[in-house]
């Protein structure tokens, strides 16, 4: 988890469903399954993950 400028946060737990926008960094290479402009679906550990 990072702040909006990409600086790592000490609290690394996301609150799912919480309306505040979350920021994070992905390290490594991920297969892009779909790219719809403002949203993208990537494969992480064999599972599809949607990101915006």
Secondary structure, DSSP 8 states (H G I E B T S, - for coil): -B-TTS-B-S-----TT-SS--B----S--EEEEE-SS-EEEEETTEEEEE-
